[in-house]
Amino acid sequence: MFHPLLQKEVRIPSEVAALFHINEVTVLDWIKRGTIQAYRIGARWYIAQDEVSRVFAEMTTPFSATK
């Protein structure tokens, strides 16, 4: 959804949880730990689609072996 105040495409934690096939509590924990950047407006959290894409790319990038 497009959030007019943030002027960005955003997702709410339950949508991010569904995308990653994880529990919403895990997404809220990521926000708390700083793993994913989110904006709080009132009682709701919003996560920019760009941020969701960044985290997804980090999680799906294979680790390279170093010698």
Residue pairs with C-beta under 8 A, 6 or more apart in sequence:
1 9
1 10
1 11
2 8
2 9
2 10
3 9
3 10
3 46
5 41
6 39
6 41
6 46
6 48
8 48
8 49
8 50
9 48
9 49
9 50
10 39
10 46
10 47
10 48
10 49
11 19
11 46
11 47
11 49
11 52
12 44
12 45
12 46
12 47
13 24
13 27
13 28
13 31
13 38
13 45
13 47
14 24
14 27
16 27
16 36
16 47
16 52
17 23
17 24
17 26
17 27
19 52
19 56
20 26
20 27
20 56
20 59
27 36
27 47
28 45
30 36
30 55
31 37
31 38
31 45
31 47
35 55
36 47
36 51
36 52
36 55
37 47
37 48
37 51
38 45
38 46
38 47
38 51
39 45
39 46
39 47
39 48
40 46
